[in-house]
Amino acid sequence: MAVTFLCYEFDIVYSVDLTLLSIAIIFPLVFTIRGSFRRREKALEHLSEFRSTLKTVKYFFMINPELSDDDKNKVNAILYNINDKVLNHLGSHNRSMSALDEIIDEVYNFVTNHHESMPRRISDRVFRFMKNLHESIENLHAIHIHRTPISLKAYCKIFIYIFPFIYAPTIISNIGEFAPAWITYFVVVLTEFILISLYNIQRQLEYPFDNIGMDDIDLENFRIER
């Protein structure tokens, strides 16, 4: 509003092709929103695969009659620990995977230490599904630590701040200097509100695990027991 006031106060009026503004601001903003939305959809796919793979590996251990109840409880605890640690990792700002890697390796150690009571066909299936588990965890970690290109976000933010300086004089020129000033104020404020809202939507969609935005993913739905 201050920019619009200054334009009226100092009689700053000029006309700029607003198509250039749409190319400079709207296109990059929509591009980043689409990218953030796709990240969210991919995160849902990988989380679903993560949970289903854990459940499948659990079933392979549970149907093995040669494992004792104590061993089954032990491997269950390992799988539940993997589930908890991965979801907690996604909900935090920690970028390190070293602790998670050690926990996941416990499944391999369990199978090798119990090879006598693990039939070959079951251990092969466990390792095959553990490969899928590793892939889903790595994909989730990549989404967790990588964002929309910072340069593109900075570009959008800078142009949103510059926008009123270009837009307000153009609106005054288009509607006429003698038209009611409130029309210009309303159009400029409304347009700026839309741009800022779109930018904030993009920011919230970009990181779908922090449970801040309205459309964030509820990680609790991806626990083994829910």
Backbone as numpy.savetxt, mean C-alpha at the origin, in Angstrom:
# Nx Ny Nz CAx CAy CAz Cx Cy Cz
-7.09 31.14 -0.97 -7.92 32.35 -0.97 -7.05 33.61 -0.97
-5.89 33.53 -0.32 -5.00 34.69 -0.28 -4.53 35.07 -1.68
-4.28 34.06 -2.52 -3.82 34.33 -3.88 -4.92 35.03 -4.67
-6.15 34.57 -4.51 -7.28 35.20 -5.22 -7.46 36.64 -4.77
-7.32 36.87 -3.46 -7.43 38.23 -2.93 -6.36 39.13 -3.53
-5.12 38.64 -3.60 -4.02 39.43 -4.16 -4.25 39.73 -5.64
-4.83 38.78 -6.35 -5.12 38.99 -7.78 -6.10 40.14 -7.96
-7.14 40.18 -7.10 -8.10 41.29 -7.17 -7.46 42.60 -6.70
-6.67 42.51 -5.65 -6.08 43.71 -5.05 -5.12 44.41 -6.02
-4.30 43.61 -6.72 -3.28 44.19 -7.60 -3.64 44.05 -9.08
-4.89 43.68 -9.32 -5.41 43.60 -10.69 -4.54 42.69 -11.57
-4.28 41.49 -11.04 -3.49 40.50 -11.78 -4.44 39.60 -12.55
-4.47 39.75 -13.84 -5.39 38.99 -14.69 -4.65 38.55 -15.95
-4.72 37.28 -16.24 -4.21 36.77 -17.51 -4.92 35.45 -17.81
-4.77 34.98 -19.00 -5.46 33.76 -19.43 -4.45 32.71 -19.84
-4.57 31.54 -19.23 -3.69 30.41 -19.53 -4.57 29.24 -19.97
-4.12 28.50 -20.95 -4.86 27.32 -21.40 -4.89 26.29 -20.27
-6.08 26.02 -19.73 -6.20 25.11 -18.59 -5.90 23.66 -18.97
-5.86 23.37 -20.26 -5.46 22.02 -20.69 -4.03 21.72 -20.23
-3.19 22.74 -20.24 -1.81 22.56 -19.78 -1.78 22.19 -18.30
-2.69 22.80 -17.52 -2.75 22.49 -16.09 -3.20 21.06 -15.86
-4.17 20.62 -16.66 -4.64 19.24 -16.50 -3.54 18.25 -16.81
-2.72 18.56 -17.82 -1.60 17.68 -18.16 -0.54 17.73 -17.06
-0.30 18.91 -16.51 0.76 19.09 -15.52 0.39 18.51 -14.16
-0.91 18.52 -13.80 -1.31 18.11 -12.46 -2.19 16.87 -12.47
-3.30 16.93 -13.20 -4.30 15.86 -13.12 -3.73 14.53 -13.60
-3.06 14.54 -14.74 -2.54 13.27 -15.28 -1.56 12.59 -14.32
-0.53 13.29 -13.81 0.38 12.62 -12.86 -0.33 12.17 -11.58
-1.31 12.97 -11.13 -2.02 12.63 -9.90 -2.85 11.36 -10.08
-3.57 11.29 -11.20 -4.37 10.10 -11.49 -3.46 8.89 -11.68
-2.31 9.10 -12.30 -1.35 8.01 -12.51 -0.88 7.44 -11.18
-0.56 8.31 -10.22 -0.09 7.83 -8.92 -1.20 7.16 -8.13
-2.44 7.66 -8.26 -3.57 7.02 -7.58 -3.80 5.62 -8.12
-3.77 5.48 -9.44 -3.94 4.16 -10.04 -2.83 3.21 -9.59
-1.59 3.73 -9.53 -0.48 2.91 -9.07 -0.66 2.45 -7.63
-1.12 3.35 -6.77 -1.35 3.01 -5.36 -2.49 2.00 -5.22
-3.53 2.16 -6.03 -4.66 1.22 -5.98 -4.20 -0.18 -6.41
-3.38 -0.25 -7.43 -2.87 -1.55 -7.87 -2.00 -2.19 -6.80
-1.20 -1.38 -6.10 -0.40 -1.90 -4.99 -1.29 -2.53 -3.94
-2.40 -1.86 -3.62 -3.33 -2.38 -2.62 -3.94 -3.71 -3.08
-4.35 -3.78 -4.35 -4.94 -5.01 -4.87 -3.92 -6.15 -4.88
-2.68 -5.84 -5.24 -1.63 -6.86 -5.22 -1.36 -7.32 -3.79
-1.39 -6.39 -2.85 -1.17 -6.75 -1.45 -2.25 -7.73 -0.97
-3.50 -7.50 -1.37 -4.58 -8.42 -1.00 -4.35 -9.81 -1.59
-3.90 -9.86 -2.83 -3.62 -11.15 -3.46 -2.51 -11.90 -2.72
-1.44 -11.20 -2.41 -0.31 -11.85 -1.74 -0.65 -12.24 -0.30
-1.45 -11.45 0.38 -1.89 -11.81 1.73 -2.77 -13.05 1.71
-3.64 -13.15 0.73 -4.50 -14.34 0.60 -3.66 -15.58 0.33
-2.67 -15.43 -0.55 -1.78 -16.56 -0.83 -0.96 -16.92 0.40
-0.51 -15.91 1.13 0.27 -16.13 2.35 -0.51 -16.97 3.36
-1.75 -16.58 3.62 -2.55 -17.31 4.61 -2.90 -18.72 4.13
-3.33 -18.84 2.87 -3.73 -20.15 2.35 -2.54 -21.11 2.32
-1.35 -20.60 2.01 -0.17 -21.46 1.99 0.19 -21.93 3.39
0.12 -21.03 4.35 0.38 -21.43 5.74 -0.60 -22.50 6.21
-1.87 -22.32 5.87 -2.89 -23.31 6.27 -2.60 -24.66 5.61
-2.20 -24.64 4.34 -1.93 -25.89 3.63 -0.73 -26.61 4.23
0.33 -25.87 4.52 1.51 -26.47 5.15 1.14 -27.06 6.51
0.32 -26.36 7.23 -0.14 -26.86 8.53 -0.87 -28.19 8.37
-1.74 -28.29 7.37 -2.50 -29.52 7.15 -1.57 -30.69 6.81
-0.52 -30.43 6.04 0.42 -31.50 5.69 1.07 -32.08 6.94
1.41 -31.21 7.86 2.01 -31.71 9.11 0.98 -32.44 9.97
-0.24 -31.93 10.01 -1.26 -32.51 10.88 -1.70 -33.89 10.42
-1.68 -34.15 9.09 -2.15 -35.46 8.60 -1.05 -36.52 8.65
0.13 -36.13 9.06 1.23 -37.10 9.13 1.09 -37.92 10.41
0.75 -39.19 10.30 0.53 -40.01 11.50 1.82 -40.34 12.24
2.95 -40.16 11.58 4.23 -40.52 12.20 4.77 -39.42 13.11
4.19 -38.25 13.06 4.60 -37.17 13.96 3.85 -37.28 15.28
4.57 -37.10 16.37 3.92 -37.13 17.68 3.12 -35.85 17.89
2.25 -35.87 18.88 1.45 -34.68 19.18 2.34 -33.51 19.60
3.41 -33.82 20.33 4.33 -32.75 20.74 4.99 -32.10 19.52
5.38 -32.93 18.56 6.01 -32.39 17.34 5.01 -31.56 16.53
3.78 -32.03 16.48 2.75 -31.27 15.75 2.49 -29.92 16.42
2.47 -29.94 17.74 2.29 -28.67 18.47 3.48 -27.74 18.24
4.67 -28.33 18.15 5.87 -27.52 17.94 5.85 -26.86 16.57
5.53 -27.62 15.52 5.51 -27.03 14.18 4.34 -26.06 14.03
3.24 -26.35 14.74 2.11 -25.40 14.75 2.55 -24.06 15.31
3.30 -24.12 16.40 3.78 -22.88 17.02 4.69 -22.11 16.06
5.51 -22.82 15.29 6.38 -22.16 14.31 5.55 -21.45 13.25
4.53 -22.13 12.73 3.69 -21.55 11.67 2.90 -20.35 12.19
2.38 -20.46 13.41 1.65 -19.33 14.00 2.59 -18.15 14.24
3.82 -18.47 14.61 4.81 -17.41 14.84 5.14 -16.69 13.53
5.27 -17.47 12.45 5.51 -16.86 11.13 4.35 -15.94 10.77
3.14 -16.42 10.98 1.95 -15.63 10.68 1.93 -14.32 11.45
2.19 -14.41 12.75 2.17 -13.21 13.61 3.28 -12.24 13.23
4.48 -12.75 13.03 5.62 -11.88 12.75 5.48 -11.16 11.42
4.98 -11.85 10.41 4.82 -11.21 9.10 3.79 -10.10 9.17
2.65 -10.36 9.80 1.60 -9.34 9.90 2.06 -8.16 10.75
2.78 -8.46 11.84 3.31 -7.37 12.67 4.36 -6.56 11.92
5.15 -7.24 11.10 6.16 -6.54 10.29 5.50 -5.58 9.30
4.42 -6.02 8.67 3.73 -5.17 7.71 3.10 -3.96 8.38
2.64 -4.13 9.62 2.00 -3.03 10.32 2.96 -2.06 10.97
4.27 -2.37 10.92 5.28 -1.51 11.53 6.04 -0.76 10.44
7.03 0.03 10.87 7.88 0.74 9.92 9.27 0.11 9.83
9.37 -1.12 10.30 10.65 -1.83 10.28 10.92 -2.36 8.87
12.10 -2.09 8.34 12.45 -2.52 6.98 13.30 -3.79 6.97
13.75 -4.23 8.15 14.63 -5.39 8.22 13.83 -6.70 8.18
14.37 -7.68 7.44 13.72 -8.99 7.33 14.53 -10.09 8.01
15.61 -9.74 8.67 16.51 -10.75 9.22 15.81 -11.63 10.25
15.03 -11.03 11.14 14.33 -11.81 12.16 13.30 -12.74 11.53
12.60 -12.25 10.52 11.61 -13.07 9.83 12.27 -14.24 9.10
13.39 -14.00 8.48 14.09 -15.07 7.76 14.48 -16.19 8.71
14.92 -15.83 9.89 15.31 -16.85 10.87 14.11 -17.70 11.30
12.97 -17.05 11.47 11.76 -17.78 11.89 11.29 -18.72 10.78
11.32 -18.24 9.54 10.88 -19.07 8.41 11.80 -20.27 8.23
13.09 -20.08 8.49 14.05 -21.18 8.37 13.76 -22.30 9.37
13.01 -22.01 10.42 12.70 -23.03 11.42 11.86 -24.16 10.82
11.07 -23.87 9.80 10.28 -24.92 9.15 11.22 -25.91 8.47
12.20 -25.38 7.74 13.20 -26.25 7.09 13.95 -27.07 8.13
14.36 -26.42 9.21 15.10 -27.13 10.26 14.24 -28.23 10.88
12.96 -27.96 11.05 12.07 -28.97 11.63 11.97 -30.18 10.72
11.78 -29.94 9.43 11.64 -31.06 8.48 12.92 -31.88 8.43
14.07 -31.23 8.37 15.34 -31.97 8.29 15.63 -32.72 9.59
15.24 -32.16 10.71 15.48 -32.82 12.00 14.52 -33.98 12.24
13.41 -34.00 11.51 12.41 -35.06 11.68 12.24 -35.84 10.37
13.32 -35.98 9.62 13.20 -36.64 8.31 12.77 -38.09 8.44
13.09 -38.73 9.56 12.70 -40.13 9.73 11.19 -40.28 9.90
10.55 -39.28 10.48 9.09 -39.35 10.68 8.33 -38.50 9.66
9.05 -38.04 8.65 8.41 -37.25 7.59 8.54 -38.00 6.26
7.47 -38.62 5.78 7.54 -39.29 4.48 8.00 -38.34 3.39
8.68 -38.90 2.41 9.27 -38.07 1.34 8.20 -37.25 0.61
7.06 -37.86 0.34 6.03 -37.14 -0.41 5.50 -35.94 0.37
5.41 -36.07 1.70 4.92 -34.96 2.51 5.97 -33.85 2.60
7.22 -34.24 2.83 8.27 -33.21 2.93 8.43 -32.47 1.60
8.29 -33.20 0.47 8.38 -32.54 -0.84 7.26 -31.52 -1.02
6.06 -31.90 -0.60 4.92 -30.97 -0.72 5.10 -29.76 0.21
5.62 -30.02 1.39 5.87 -28.91 2.32 6.84 -27.91 1.71
7.93 -28.41 1.15 8.92 -27.51 0.55 8.36 -26.79 -0.67
7.50 -27.48 -1.43 6.91 -26.82 -2.60 6.02 -25.66 -2.18
5.24 -25.88 -1.14 4.36 -24.80 -0.66 5.14 -23.74 0.10
6.25 -24.12 0.71 7.09 -23.12 1.37 7.68 -22.16 0.35
7.92 -22.64 -0.87 8.38 -21.75 -1.94 7.32 -20.68 -2.21
6.06 -21.10 -2.27 4.97 -20.13 -2.47 4.88 -19.16 -1.29
5.13 -19.69 -0.10 5.10 -18.83 1.09 6.20 -17.78 1.03
7.40 -18.20 0.65 8.51 -17.26 0.51 8.19 -16.17 -0.51
7.61 -16.57 -1.63 7.29 -15.59 -2.68 6.27 -14.57 -2.19
5.24 -15.04 -1.50 4.21 -14.11 -1.02 4.78 -13.16 0.03
5.65 -13.66 0.91 6.25 -12.81 1.94 7.17 -11.77 1.30
7.97 -12.19 0.32 8.88 -11.24 -0.35 8.09 -10.18 -1.11
7.00 -10.58 -1.75 6.17 -9.60 -2.46 5.53 -8.61 -1.49
5.07 -9.10 -0.35 4.48 -8.22 0.65 5.53 -7.27 1.22
6.73 -7.79 1.44 7.81 -6.94 1.96 8.17 -5.85 0.95
8.17 -6.21 -0.33 8.48 -5.22 -1.38 7.43 -4.11 -1.39
6.16 -4.48 -1.25 5.10 -3.47 -1.19 5.24 -2.63 0.07
5.68 -3.27 1.15 5.82 -2.60 2.44 6.90 -1.51 2.42
8.01 -1.77 1.76 9.13 -0.82 1.83 9.24 0.11 0.63
8.60 -0.24 -0.48 8.70 0.59 -1.67 7.40 1.36 -1.89
7.54 2.59 -2.35 6.40 3.48 -2.52 6.32 3.96 -3.96
5.30 4.78 -4.22 5.24 5.50 -5.48 6.50 6.35 -5.61
7.08 6.46 -6.82 8.31 7.26 -6.97 8.22 8.62 -6.29
9.19 8.89 -5.42 9.17 10.13 -4.63 9.20 11.36 -5.52
9.95 11.28 -6.62 10.05 12.44 -7.52 8.69 12.80 -8.11
7.88 11.78 -8.44 6.56 12.04 -9.02 5.62 12.65 -7.98
5.70 12.14 -6.74 4.88 12.71 -5.67 5.28 14.15 -5.39
6.58 14.42 -5.35 7.05 15.79 -5.10 6.61 16.71 -6.22
6.67 16.22 -7.44 6.22 17.00 -8.60 4.75 17.39 -8.46
3.90 16.42 -8.10 2.47 16.70 -7.92 2.24 17.71 -6.79
2.95 17.53 -5.69 2.77 18.42 -4.55 3.17 19.85 -4.87
4.29 20.01 -5.57 4.75 21.35 -5.94 3.73 22.04 -6.84
3.21 21.31 -7.82 2.26 21.92 -8.75 0.93 22.23 -8.08
0.55 21.45 -7.07 -0.68 21.76 -6.34 -0.54 23.10 -5.62
0.66 23.36 -5.06 0.90 24.64 -4.38 1.01 25.80 -5.38
1.57 25.53 -6.55 1.70 26.58 -7.57 0.37 26.87 -8.26
-0.49 25.86 -8.29 -1.74 25.92 -9.05 -2.56 27.20 -8.85
-2.81 27.67 -7.61 -3.65 28.87 -7.43 -3.06 30.11 -8.11
-1.73 30.21 -8.17 -1.11 31.38 -8.78 -1.38 31.45 -10.29
-1.62 30.31 -10.89 -1.93 30.27 -12.32 -3.44 30.28 -12.55
-4.14 29.57 -11.68 -5.57 29.33 -11.90 -6.42 30.55 -11.57
-6.12 31.22 -10.44 -6.97 32.34 -10.00 -7.03 33.47 -11.04
-5.90 33.97 -11.56 -5.99 35.02 -12.59 -6.73 34.56 -13.85
-6.58 33.28 -14.18 -7.26 32.75 -15.37 -8.77 32.72 -15.17
-9.22 32.32 -13.98 -10.66 32.30 -13.69 -11.22 33.72 -13.71
-10.48 34.67 -13.14 -10.94 36.08 -13.17 -11.08 36.55 -14.61
-10.12 36.16 -15.45 -10.18 36.55 -16.87 -11.36 35.90 -17.58
-11.64 34.65 -17.25 -12.71 33.92 -17.94 -14.10 34.41 -17.57
-14.31 34.71 -16.28 -15.66 35.12 -15.86 -15.85 36.63 -15.95
-14.73 37.35 -16.13 -14.82 38.81 -16.23 -14.48 39.47 -14.91
-13.76 40.57 -14.99 -13.29 41.26 -13.78 -14.44 41.86 -12.98
-15.57 42.09 -13.61 -16.68 42.74 -12.92 -17.73 41.75 -12.42
-17.47 40.47 -12.61 -18.36 39.45 -12.05 -18.16 39.38 -10.54
-19.16 38.87 -9.79 -19.02 38.78 -8.33 -17.77 38.01 -7.93
-17.03 38.57 -6.98 -15.76 37.95 -6.58 -15.96 36.59 -5.93
-17.12 36.41 -5.28 -17.34 35.15 -4.57 -17.34 33.96 -5.53
-17.70 34.18 -6.80 -17.69 33.09 -7.78 -16.25 32.61 -7.99
-15.34 33.57 -8.14 -13.93 33.21 -8.32 -13.38 32.48 -7.10
-13.68 33.02 -5.90 -13.23 32.37 -4.67 -13.76 30.94 -4.60
-15.02 30.78 -4.90 -15.65 29.46 -4.81 -15.00 28.47 -5.78
-14.82 28.88 -7.02 -14.24 27.98 -8.03 -12.80 27.60 -7.68
-12.01 28.58 -7.26 -10.60 28.31 -6.93 -10.49 27.40 -5.71
-11.26 27.71 -4.66 -11.21 26.90 -3.43 -11.71 25.49 -3.70
-12.79 25.36 -4.46 -13.33 24.03 -4.77 -12.32 23.19 -5.56
-11.70 23.80 -6.55 -10.72 23.08 -7.37 -9.51 22.66 -6.54
-9.04 23.58 -5.70 -7.89 23.26 -4.85 -8.25 22.16 -3.85
-9.47 22.20 -3.33 -9.93 21.16 -2.40 -9.94 19.80 -3.09
-10.41 19.74 -4.33 -10.44 18.48 -5.07 -9.03 17.94 -5.28
-8.11 18.81 -5.66 -6.73 18.37 -5.91 -6.07 17.86 -4.64
-6.25 18.59 -3.54 -5.65 18.17 -2.27 -6.27 16.87 -1.79
-7.59 16.72 -1.97 -8.27 15.48 -1.57 -7.74 14.29 -2.36
-7.56 14.47 -3.66 -7.01 13.39 -4.49 -5.59 13.04 -4.06
-4.81 14.05 -3.72 -3.44 13.81 -3.28 -3.43 13.03 -1.96
-4.33 13.39 -1.04 -4.40 12.69 0.25 -4.90 11.26 0.08
-5.84 11.05 -0.85 -6.31 9.70 -1.14 -5.16 8.84 -1.63
-4.35 9.41 -2.51 -3.20 8.68 -3.03 -2.24 8.31 -1.90
-2.00 9.23 -0.98 -1.09 8.97 0.15 -1.61 7.84 1.02
-2.92 7.80 1.25 -3.48 6.76 2.10 -3.49 5.41 1.41
-3.75 5.40 0.11 -3.76 4.14 -0.63 -2.35 3.58 -0.80
-1.37 4.46 -0.80 0.00 4.05 -1.10 0.54 3.07 -0.07
0.18 3.24 1.19 0.65 2.34 2.24 -0.57 1.68 2.87
-0.95 0.50 2.39 -2.23 -0.10 2.78 -2.22 -0.84 4.11
-1.07 -0.83 4.83 -0.97 -1.65 6.03 -1.00 -0.86 7.34
-0.97 0.47 7.29 -0.80 1.23 8.53 -2.10 1.45 9.31
-3.22 1.02 8.75 -4.52 1.10 9.43 -4.89 2.53 9.79
-4.52 3.47 8.91 -4.86 4.88 9.11 -5.96 5.30 8.14
-5.80 4.95 6.88 -6.79 5.33 5.87 -8.05 4.49 5.96
-9.13 5.00 5.39 -10.41 4.30 5.40 -10.36 3.01 4.58
-9.50 2.96 3.58 -9.43 1.80 2.69 -8.24 0.90 2.98
-7.64 1.04 4.16 -6.50 0.20 4.50 -6.93 -1.25 4.71
-5.98 -2.14 4.54 -6.25 -3.58 4.67 -6.27 -3.96 6.15
-7.28 -4.73 6.53 -7.36 -5.23 7.90 -6.52 -6.50 8.00
-5.33 -6.38 8.54 -4.40 -7.51 8.60 -4.91 -8.64 9.49
-5.79 -8.32 10.43 -6.32 -9.35 11.33 -7.10 -10.42 10.58
-7.62 -10.08 9.41 -8.37 -11.05 8.61 -7.48 -12.10 7.96
-6.16 -11.93 8.08 -5.25 -12.85 7.41 -4.42 -13.66 8.41
-4.93 -13.77 9.62 -4.31 -14.67 10.59 -4.81 -16.09 10.33
-4.00 -17.08 10.73 -4.38 -18.48 10.51 -5.72 -18.77 11.16
-5.85 -18.36 12.41 -7.12 -18.51 13.12 -7.75 -17.14 13.24
-8.90 -16.97 12.62 -9.53 -15.65 12.64 -10.98 -15.77 13.08
